Structures are given as C-alpha cells and as structure tokens.
Amino acid sequence: MLPGPSPFNPSSAHAAATSHRFIVVLLLIAAIFVLVTGLVLYIAWRYRCRQAQDEPAQVLGNIKLETAWTVAPTILLIIIFG
C-alpha cells in the first residue's frame, strides 16, 4: 500500500468509512465519465457533417428528455449524499 495517510490506506474506523465512500463515489464518477465520453465520441462520429446535406430540423421542448436529465442527476445526488 501507499505510505502515510491516504484514502486508500485508512488509519481508523472513521477514516475507513470515509475511504469506502470516497472509492464508491470515485468509481461512480469514473463510470459516468466513460459513458459520457463514449457517447460524445459515438455521436460525433455517427452524425458528422457529410457533403451535400441540408441543415437538420431544430427540435425544441422534448419533455421526456428534459425530465430524464433532471431526474438522473438528482438520483445520483441522493445516492451519494443519502
């Protein structure tokens, strides 16, 4: 292990609980990062501009999408701080 105090080398019971929560949040955020980065790269490749294409139609007010991206972070915050 690492020498000295570290989130990966807790010295007390309280530090161990804090370390466990830190590692869970770190893994959760890493998974979200990989998912979002993968989706951005896929969408950039899939919908890249090609020759002789017109401007796509603009869509406003997708209630399902707006609800999903409001509820999902709320659930993650409840999991992290709940």
C-alpha beads as a LAMMPS data file, in Angstrom:
LAMMPS data file: protein, C-alpha beads

82 atoms
81 bonds

1 atom types
1 bond types

-500.0 500.0 xlo xhi
-500.0 500.0 ylo yhi
-500.0 500.0 zlo zhi

Masses

1 110.0

Atoms # bond

1 1 1 0.000 0.000 0.000
2 1 1 0.894 3.657 -0.077
3 1 1 2.973 5.067 2.784
4 1 1 1.314 7.564 5.142
5 1 1 -2.299 8.692 5.276
6 1 1 -4.219 8.197 2.072
7 1 1 -7.804 7.487 1.003
8 1 1 -6.511 4.027 0.048
9 1 1 -4.765 3.409 3.403
10 1 1 -7.141 4.461 6.231
11 1 1 -5.778 4.597 9.785
12 1 1 -9.009 4.465 11.823
13 1 1 -12.567 3.164 11.627
14 1 1 -13.908 6.600 10.715
15 1 1 -11.223 7.002 8.054
16 1 1 -12.131 3.566 6.667
17 1 1 -15.798 4.582 6.315
18 1 1 -14.784 7.827 4.616
19 1 1 -12.374 5.944 2.374
20 1 1 -15.092 3.480 1.364
21 1 1 -17.467 6.308 0.424
22 1 1 -14.663 8.064 -1.480
23 1 1 -13.907 4.928 -3.508
24 1 1 -17.613 4.318 -4.282
25 1 1 -18.052 7.907 -5.498
26 1 1 -14.788 7.733 -7.453
27 1 1 -15.931 4.574 -9.265
28 1 1 -19.383 6.036 -9.909
29 1 1 -17.928 9.231 -11.383
30 1 1 -15.404 7.234 -13.447
31 1 1 -18.233 5.134 -14.912
32 1 1 -20.232 8.264 -15.763
33 1 1 -17.142 9.835 -17.352
34 1 1 -16.507 6.773 -19.529
35 1 1 -20.178 6.591 -20.542
36 1 1 -20.454 10.288 -21.440
37 1 1 -17.121 10.326 -23.287
38 1 1 -18.094 7.223 -25.238
39 1 1 -21.472 8.690 -26.158
40 1 1 -19.932 12.001 -27.253
41 1 1 -17.390 10.215 -29.467
42 1 1 -20.052 7.907 -30.939
43 1 1 -22.464 10.772 -31.649
44 1 1 -19.687 12.922 -33.141
45 1 1 -18.731 10.058 -35.465
46 1 1 -22.294 8.944 -36.273
47 1 1 -23.674 12.396 -37.043
48 1 1 -20.611 14.050 -38.552
49 1 1 -21.172 16.507 -41.359
50 1 1 -21.144 14.978 -44.801
51 1 1 -21.174 16.685 -48.174
52 1 1 -24.460 17.836 -49.745
53 1 1 -26.501 17.757 -46.538
54 1 1 -29.052 20.374 -45.591
55 1 1 -29.313 21.914 -42.144
56 1 1 -31.239 19.469 -39.906
57 1 1 -34.583 20.446 -38.404
58 1 1 -34.325 22.007 -34.939
59 1 1 -36.410 20.301 -32.247
60 1 1 -37.456 22.257 -29.171
61 1 1 -39.089 21.092 -25.946
62 1 1 -38.611 17.323 -25.568
63 1 1 -40.306 16.835 -22.178
64 1 1 -39.149 13.210 -21.723
65 1 1 -35.502 14.104 -22.376
66 1 1 -35.595 17.186 -20.152
67 1 1 -37.211 15.192 -17.338
68 1 1 -34.624 12.414 -17.665
69 1 1 -31.615 14.743 -17.460
70 1 1 -33.126 16.453 -14.442
71 1 1 -34.110 13.292 -12.565
72 1 1 -30.904 11.307 -13.238
73 1 1 -28.510 13.760 -11.502
74 1 1 -30.999 14.130 -8.651
75 1 1 -30.984 10.370 -8.104
76 1 1 -27.177 10.312 -8.209
77 1 1 -27.002 13.061 -5.593
78 1 1 -29.447 11.165 -3.372
79 1 1 -27.298 8.030 -3.709
80 1 1 -24.089 9.915 -2.921
81 1 1 -25.359 12.061 -0.045
82 1 1 -28.287 9.916 1.148

Bonds

1 1 1 2
2 1 2 3
3 1 3 4
4 1 4 5
5 1 5 6
6 1 6 7
7 1 7 8
8 1 8 9
9 1 9 10
10 1 10 11
11 1 11 12
12 1 12 13
13 1 13 14
14 1 14 15
15 1 15 16
16 1 16 17
17 1 17 18
18 1 18 19
19 1 19 20
20 1 20 21
21 1 21 22
22 1 22 23
23 1 23 24
24 1 24 25
25 1 25 26
26 1 26 27
27 1 27 28
28 1 28 29
29 1 29 30
30 1 30 31
31 1 31 32
32 1 32 33
33 1 33 34
34 1 34 35
35 1 35 36
36 1 36 37
37 1 37 38
38 1 38 39
39 1 39 40
40 1 40 41
41 1 41 42
42 1 42 43
43 1 43 44
44 1 44 45
45 1 45 46
46 1 46 47
47 1 47 48
48 1 48 49
49 1 49 50
50 1 50 51
51 1 51 52
52 1 52 53
53 1 53 54
54 1 54 55
55 1 55 56
56 1 56 57
57 1 57 58
58 1 58 59
59 1 59 60
60 1 60 61
61 1 61 62
62 1 62 63
63 1 63 64
64 1 64 65
65 1 65 66
66 1 66 67
67 1 67 68
68 1 68 69
69 1 69 70
70 1 70 71
71 1 71 72
72 1 72 73
73 1 73 74
74 1 74 75
75 1 75 76
76 1 76 77
77 1 77 78
78 1 78 79
79 1 79 80
80 1 80 81
81 1 81 82
